[in-house]
């Protein structure tokens, strides 16, 4: 397999847009929330972004080389590298629940950055250690459970998000969408062999620059491009191992209180990466679970040791990039380009020159392919189990939207009441027919919940009642541990509530013990039915009558 093929350009643009969004999120959130503005911008441009570059480059090059090794071993030229980049959920959680609280309490951007480093290295250690047990988990989990989780995430957090942006900025986005659909649904090639992704990016960029900003909703500014170009400057990675060690040892109480955030996110990252490896195998590329997850963890650890507060992960979307025709080169190219942007201070320049809307159609298509794969790559009879696993992820997306709306509206009369105010008096409060309390319950630990309900459904379809009861028990234990369903609500901010920890002062707390008991009762029902069917072997499925 060659190092680079023409269709790698399409894969590169899709992965590049995804990574670019993460970098822009870091700058956008850390500036106002963590005090990294003015003189403190150095934490962003001299430490965090160069540190992220180290992890992104090493991971992308490894996964490209891993794809080439698999191609040689199996004598194929259609192997696609695992996509890799900064972990979006961890980015958001670490900013809002680790770094921002530290900055609010101390007023120190430096201390907020240090606690972010501790959180990042903690997540990396969990990911690395998880690599040695993940394959056993993977073998014991029905494929429907692993892929349906990805499908739910793809629908809510990838496809839906970008679909809303497409129809919000139609004059920039819908022509690129048409090009993407023509290329990958109709299988039509463009003149001169131009890749569809590249053609879509060019078309969207030209439309954004040619059409008036009041038409498109995205005003392009040549002066802003020029100003961003003048702000460029080299910033090489800086070793921060001593800072991490000092943050860990000088006052452990500073970071021990954040274990309730770090541990769940580390576990979620392990499970999410495991699901993505399963997705790659379903698409025809079988990678070593241990090697893939180990490098994922090592990348996150290196990110922290070189100044980045944000874990990296194996991305969702392998079947989409494989469908684009990308092989190994797209991964290497993404690592090189993202590294160049981070080290040269040109992030703002790229953002001003190329509208992000020009590339979101590619990412939308990735989400569509992931969702389709969940049904296509599982046994046909397991399709209902896949559908069952979609609900928690879709509910989680709904919870994020509702919570964001509350945060945006809070304090604006007469809508100034927070979600906590409403739920304190009535947990059955609804918004357009949807229970706010129910959305929060489903959102907490939804990755686990998706797996559990899909897995026990697949086991029941196969009449494996004991296995279904085991999955119910797992659901109950995770709930008791506070990794699923349990939550605490302060104003409009929802947080985890692990077992054996006290709620924050003034929080509305719900430990979900009733849900844990209900999981146990479900398991008992499954065991009882399993025993009955063993003693009465002539009992058949209702569908057979």
Secondary structure, 3 states (H helix, E strand, C coil): CCCCCCCHHHHHHHHHHHHHHHHHHHHHHHHHHHCCCHHHHHHHHHHHHHHHHHHHHHHHHHHHHHHHHHHHHHCCCCCCCCCEEECHHHHHHHHHHHHHHHHHHHCCHHHHHHHHHHHHHHHHHHHHHHCCCHHHHHHCCCHHHHHHHHHHHHHHHHHHHHHHHHHHCHHHHHHHHHHHHHHHCCCCCCHHHCCHHHHHHHHHHHHHHHCCHHHHCCCCCHHHHHHHHHCCCCCCCCCCHHHHHHHHHCCCHHHHCCHHHHHHHHHHHHHHHHHHHHHHHHCCCCCCHHHHHHHHHHHHHHHHHCCCCCCEEECCCHHHHHHHCCCCHHHHHHHHHHHHHHHHCCHHHHHHHCCHHHHHHHHHHHHHHHHHHHHHCCCHHHHHHHHHHHHHHHHHHHHHHHHHHHHHHCCCCCCCCCHHHHHHHCCCCEECCEEHHHHHHHHCCHHHHHHHHHHHHHHHHCCCHHHHHHHHHHHHHHHHCCCCCCEEEECCEEEECCCCCCCCCCCEEECCHHHHHHHHHHHHHHHHHHHHHHHCCCCCCHHHC
